[in-house]
Structure formats: C-alpha cells, structure tokens
Amino acid sequence: MAKTKVMVALRDLESSESLVTLACQLAQGMEGELIALHVVEVPAATPIDASEETLDRPGKDILAAAQQVAERLHQKLAPCLVRARTAGEAVVGEAKDQGVDLLIVGHHKPHPRAERDFLLGSTTQYVAHHAPCRVIVQIPAPSRR
C-alpha cells in the first residue's frame, strides 16, 4: 500500500518554519512522505524556462530552510521547485501530478476589506477550491500589541 503523501506549499521564509513544522507533525502521525513545494511566479514578460538563476534563488533558499526544519524534527522532506505564471494553479497541478493526499498552505495577510470577515487571498482560495485532496490552511496567530 502506498504511503500517504503530504505536501506543504511554501511562499516565503517568514512562514515556512511554522508550516513545515505542522507538515512534519502531520506526516509523521500518518507515517507519510513529505513534499515541500515552492512556486516561482514568473512574470508574463519573462520566458518560463529563462536561465536566470536569480529567479530561482529565493525559492531554493526557502526549500533549504524547510529541509533544516524537517531534519531537526527527524522527518524526510522532498523539495520541489516549479516555475509558473500563477502559484495557485501550479500548487494544484503539482498536488495532482504527485498524488498528494493532504495539502498544507498558509494564509499570509488579512484581506484589506476583511475586518470581521475571513477572506482568503486569491492563491489560497484557488487551492482550497480546486485541490484534488484535503487542504489545511494555516492562519498566523494575531499579533499581540
């Protein structure tokens, strides 16, 4: 029987530690394999296959930090870096292609018009509605003032 696949989509260094920690805990509890995904959103004016290392460097740094968190928690992590025009479609596509059972994404900032209502950003909303599997959205704790 195939192992459960857990994928965590990482956007930035700031949120990656908490997302990878959650993903490691869930993957370990399910005895599953863990994939960390970073999508490099490439502007329309730039070819997707451009050979500019500067496009991929931030994503590689994020995945390296994710690897460190996973190692600290004694969990194996398979890094995955993809280029796309839109992150949401790329995350859903990778989840389908890799047969992911659980997808973890982060919600990074509150919507400017959402004072009392909970509104997700466009990427998180797209993933939540189109993913081929269950999705967990991690929302950061409110800052204490």
N, C-alpha and C positions, 0 to 999 in steps of 0.2 A: 504494500500500500504506500502511496506517495506521501511524503511529508507535507504538512501544512505550510503554505508559503505566506509570509508576512512581508509586505513592502511598506517602507516609510519614505514619503516624499519630502525632500529637504529643500528649503528655499534659501536659507541664509545661516550663517554661523551662529547668530544670536539665539535662534530657536532650536538648532539642531541637537544640542545636548539633551534637552528635555524630551524631544520627540524620539531620539534614538534610545534613550533610557526606557521610555514607555514601550517602544517596539521590542526591545530586548526582553523586557519582563514578560510581555505577551507571547513572544516567540518561544521563550524558554518554558513558559507554562503549557504551551501547546506542543512542545517538542518539535517545533517547526524550524524552517530555514528562514533567514532574514536577508532581505534585499534593501539597500539604501539607494534611492534614486534622486538624482539632481537633474533638472531640465534647464539647459541653457537656452533662453529665449533669444532667438536670432532675429534682428530687425529685417524687415522686408527688403531693404536695400543691400543687405549682405547675403551672399550665397550660403546656404545651409552647410555646405561642405568646405567653406573657406578654411584655409590652412593657418589661420591666425591663432596662435597659442593663447593670446590674451583673451579670446572668447571663452576658453575652457578653464583657465587658471582658477578663477573664483570657485567654480564647481568642484574642481579637483581638491581644492583646499577644504571645502565643506565635507566632501566624502572622506578625506584623510582624517578630519576631526571626528567624523562619525565612526570611523574604524577604531580610533583611540578609545572612544566611549565604549564601543562594543567589546573591545579587548579587556578593558577594565572590568566589565561585567561578565567576562568569560563566555562571550557569545560570538559565534562566527557571523560575519557580515559580508555579503557580496555587493561591492559598489557597482553602480550603473550610472553612467553619464550619457545623456542624449541631448541632441540639439533639435529644436523645433521652433515653429513660429508662435505657438501658444502652449503654455505649460499644461493647462487642463486636458487638452486633447492628447498630449504626449503622455501624461500620467495614466490616463485611462487606457491608451494604446499599449503601454508597457505592461500594465496590470493584466490586460487580455492576453498579450503575447506570452507572458511568463506564467500564466495560470495562477495568479495570485488569489488567495482565499480571504485575506484581510489587508486592507489598505489604511494607513495612518497618515493623515495630513494635518497641518497646523493652520490655524486661523491667526493671522498676524496683527491685524489692526482693526479697530471698530470702524464700521461704515460711518462716514461723516453725518449722515442723517439719522443714525440709529442711537437715540438717546436711551430709550427704554426698550426698543425692539431689538431683536437679534437678527442681524442681516449678515450673511456671509459674503465674502469677496467673490469676484467672478470665477476665479480658478477653483476655489473650494466648492462653490455652488455647482460648477460644471462637473467636478469629480464626484460629488455626492449624488448627483442625478444620473450620471452615465457609467459609473464604475460597474464592472461585472461581478463585484463581490461586496462584502460588507465594508463599510467605511467608518473609521473613528476620526472625529475632528477634535483635536486638542486645542482648547482655548486658553490663552495665558491667564493666570490669576490677575485680578485687578491690582494695580499698583497702590501701595499704601502711602497715604500722604500724611 
